Amino acid sequence: MKNKARVQTWLNNVRNGNITGKTQRVLSCIVHRPHGIATDELRNVTEISHQTLTSILTNLHDAGLICVVDVVERCANVYSIYRFVEDEQTRSFIAREREREKMLLWIKRGRKDFDHMMSNEFSYFLERFEKKFSQEW
């Protein structure tokens, strides 16, 4: 899990009611809604812009603190529903899984965008690495 001290500070501040920033405000909203809260509801409750909110949600998800439990459709828009992850082992699993997903996307994007710059051997190596990395999980 990236930056454990920062994550622990967020959790401590939310537990103590010492909300000092937008990330902690969003986390607090999610923590206090055990059945989950949709992205559009979070935007309305926190009054945070969509772009900032999605960045915060990505950071919280990357840290394993939240997970998507469902989606809801409203007015032809689909919104994710987020829930707080209580269990430390589940948080670690989610954080590792997110890192793995990002690594695979990075490799795929690199192979697609820069294949013309790679030797055949290196391209083949990345292809095999990507397949092996995908299968290990």
C-alpha positions as a Markdown table, in Angstrom:
| # | Residue | x | y | z |
|---|---|---|---|---|
| 1 | Met | 0.0 | 0.0 | 0.0 |
| 2 | Lys | 1.4 | 3.4 | -1.0 |
| 3 | Asn | 2.2 | 5.9 | 1.7 |
| 4 | Lys | 0.8 | 4.1 | 4.8 |
| 5 | Ala | 1.4 | 7.1 | 7.0 |
| 6 | Arg | -0.9 | 9.3 | 4.8 |
| 7 | Val | -3.6 | 6.7 | 4.8 |
| 8 | Gln | -3.4 | 6.2 | 8.6 |
| 9 | Thr | -3.7 | 10.0 | 9.0 |
| 10 | Trp | -6.8 | 10.1 | 6.9 |
| 11 | Leu | -8.3 | 7.3 | 8.9 |
| 12 | Asn | -7.4 | 8.8 | 12.3 |
| 13 | Asn | -8.8 | 12.2 | 11.3 |
| 14 | Val | -12.0 | 10.7 | 10.0 |
| 15 | Arg | -12.4 | 8.6 | 13.2 |
| 16 | Asn | -11.7 | 11.7 | 15.4 |
| 17 | Gly | -13.9 | 14.0 | 13.4 |
| 18 | Asn | -10.8 | 16.2 | 12.5 |
| 19 | Ile | -11.6 | 16.6 | 8.8 |
| 20 | Thr | -8.9 | 18.8 | 7.4 |
| 21 | Gly | -9.1 | 18.4 | 3.6 |
| 22 | Lys | -11.2 | 17.3 | 0.7 |
| 23 | Thr | -9.9 | 13.7 | 0.7 |
| 24 | Gln | -10.9 | 13.3 | 4.4 |
| 25 | Arg | -14.3 | 15.0 | 3.7 |
| 26 | Val | -15.0 | 12.4 | 0.9 |
| 27 | Leu | -13.7 | 9.5 | 3.0 |
| 28 | Ser | -15.8 | 10.6 | 5.9 |
| 29 | Cys | -19.0 | 10.7 | 3.8 |
| 30 | Ile | -18.3 | 7.2 | 2.5 |
| 31 | Val | -17.4 | 5.8 | 6.0 |
| 32 | His | -20.7 | 7.2 | 7.5 |
| 33 | Arg | -22.8 | 5.5 | 4.8 |
| 34 | Pro | -22.3 | 1.8 | 5.4 |
| 35 | His | -24.6 | 0.8 | 2.5 |
| 36 | Gly | -22.5 | 2.9 | 0.1 |
| 37 | Ile | -22.9 | 6.3 | -1.7 |
| 38 | Ala | -22.9 | 7.1 | -5.4 |
| 39 | Thr | -20.6 | 9.5 | -7.1 |
| 40 | Asp | -23.3 | 12.0 | -7.9 |
| 41 | Glu | -24.5 | 12.0 | -4.2 |
| 42 | Leu | -20.9 | 12.5 | -3.0 |
| 43 | Arg | -20.5 | 15.5 | -5.4 |
| 44 | Asn | -23.7 | 17.0 | -4.0 |
| 45 | Val | -22.9 | 16.4 | -0.3 |
| 46 | Thr | -19.3 | 17.5 | -0.5 |
| 47 | Glu | -19.7 | 20.3 | -3.1 |
| 48 | Ile | -16.5 | 19.2 | -4.7 |
| 49 | Ser | -16.1 | 19.5 | -8.5 |
| 50 | His | -16.4 | 16.3 | -10.5 |
| 51 | Gln | -12.8 | 16.3 | -11.6 |
| 52 | Thr | -11.4 | 16.8 | -8.1 |
| 53 | Leu | -13.8 | 14.2 | -6.7 |
| 54 | Thr | -12.9 | 11.5 | -9.2 |
| 55 | Ser | -9.2 | 12.1 | -8.5 |
| 56 | Ile | -9.9 | 11.7 | -4.7 |
| 57 | Leu | -11.9 | 8.6 | -5.3 |
| 58 | Thr | -9.0 | 7.1 | -7.4 |
| 59 | Asn | -6.5 | 7.8 | -4.6 |
| 60 | Leu | -8.8 | 6.3 | -2.0 |
| 61 | His | -9.4 | 3.3 | -4.2 |
| 62 | Asp | -5.7 | 2.9 | -4.9 |
| 63 | Ala | -5.1 | 2.9 | -1.1 |
| 64 | Gly | -7.7 | 0.1 | -0.7 |
| 65 | Leu | -9.9 | 2.2 | 1.5 |
| 66 | Ile | -12.9 | 2.1 | -0.7 |
| 67 | Cys | -14.4 | -0.2 | -3.3 |
| 68 | Val | -17.1 | -0.1 | -5.9 |
| 69 | Val | -20.0 | -2.2 | -4.8 |
| 70 | Asp | -22.6 | -1.4 | -7.5 |
| 71 | Val | -23.6 | 1.1 | -10.1 |
| 72 | Val | -26.8 | 3.2 | -10.4 |
| 73 | Glu | -28.3 | 4.8 | -13.4 |
| 74 | Arg | -29.9 | 8.2 | -13.1 |
| 75 | Cys | -31.0 | 10.4 | -16.0 |
| 76 | Ala | -29.1 | 8.3 | -18.5 |
| 77 | Asn | -25.9 | 8.6 | -16.5 |
| 78 | Val | -24.2 | 5.7 | -14.7 |
| 79 | Tyr | -22.6 | 6.3 | -11.3 |
| 80 | Ser | -20.4 | 4.0 | -9.2 |
| 81 | Ile | -21.5 | 3.3 | -5.7 |
| 82 | Tyr | -18.6 | 3.3 | -3.2 |
| 83 | Arg | -18.3 | 1.6 | 0.2 |
| 84 | Phe | -15.6 | 1.9 | 2.9 |
| 85 | Val | -13.4 | -1.2 | 3.4 |
| 86 | Glu | -13.1 | -2.0 | 7.1 |
| 87 | Asp | -10.8 | -5.0 | 6.9 |
| 88 | Glu | -7.1 | -4.4 | 6.7 |
| 89 | Gln | -6.4 | -7.6 | 4.7 |
| 90 | Thr | -9.1 | -6.6 | 2.2 |
| 91 | Arg | -7.6 | -3.1 | 1.9 |
| 92 | Ser | -4.2 | -4.6 | 1.2 |
| 93 | Phe | -5.6 | -6.9 | -1.5 |
| 94 | Ile | -7.5 | -4.1 | -3.2 |
| 95 | Ala | -4.4 | -1.9 | -3.2 |
| 96 | Arg | -2.2 | -4.7 | -4.7 |
| 97 | Glu | -4.9 | -5.4 | -7.3 |
| 98 | Arg | -5.1 | -1.8 | -8.3 |
| 99 | Glu | -1.3 | -1.7 | -8.7 |
| 100 | Arg | -1.4 | -4.8 | -10.8 |
| 101 | Glu | -4.2 | -3.4 | -13.0 |
| 102 | Lys | -2.3 | -0.2 | -13.5 |
| 103 | Met | 0.9 | -2.1 | -14.4 |
| 104 | Leu | -0.9 | -4.2 | -17.0 |
| 105 | Leu | -2.5 | -1.1 | -18.5 |
| 106 | Trp | 0.9 | 0.6 | -18.6 |
| 107 | Ile | 2.5 | -2.3 | -20.4 |
| 108 | Lys | -0.3 | -2.7 | -22.9 |
| 109 | Arg | -0.3 | 1.0 | -23.6 |
| 110 | Gly | 3.5 | 1.1 | -24.0 |
| 111 | Arg | 3.4 | -1.9 | -26.3 |
| 112 | Lys | 0.7 | -0.3 | -28.5 |
| 113 | Asp | 2.1 | 3.2 | -28.6 |
| 114 | Phe | 5.8 | 2.5 | -28.9 |
| 115 | Asp | 5.9 | -0.9 | -30.6 |
| 116 | His | 7.6 | 0.8 | -33.6 |
| 117 | Met | 10.5 | 1.8 | -31.3 |
| 118 | Met | 11.1 | -1.7 | -29.8 |
| 119 | Ser | 13.2 | -4.5 | -31.1 |
| 120 | Asn | 11.3 | -7.7 | -31.8 |
| 121 | Glu | 13.0 | -9.3 | -28.9 |
| 122 | Phe | 12.0 | -6.6 | -26.4 |
| 123 | Ser | 8.4 | -6.6 | -27.8 |
| 124 | Tyr | 8.3 | -10.4 | -27.4 |
| 125 | Phe | 9.7 | -10.1 | -23.9 |
| 126 | Leu | 7.0 | -7.6 | -22.9 |
| 127 | Glu | 4.3 | -9.7 | -24.4 |
| 128 | Arg | 5.4 | -12.7 | -22.4 |
| 129 | Phe | 5.8 | -10.7 | -19.2 |
| 130 | Glu | 2.3 | -9.3 | -19.7 |
| 131 | Lys | 0.8 | -12.8 | -20.1 |
| 132 | Lys | 2.7 | -14.2 | -17.1 |
| 133 | Phe | 1.9 | -11.2 | -14.9 |
| 134 | Ser | -1.8 | -11.5 | -15.9 |
| 135 | Gln | -1.9 | -15.2 | -15.0 |
| 136 | Glu | -0.1 | -14.9 | -11.7 |
| 137 | Trp | -3.1 | -13.1 | -10.3 |
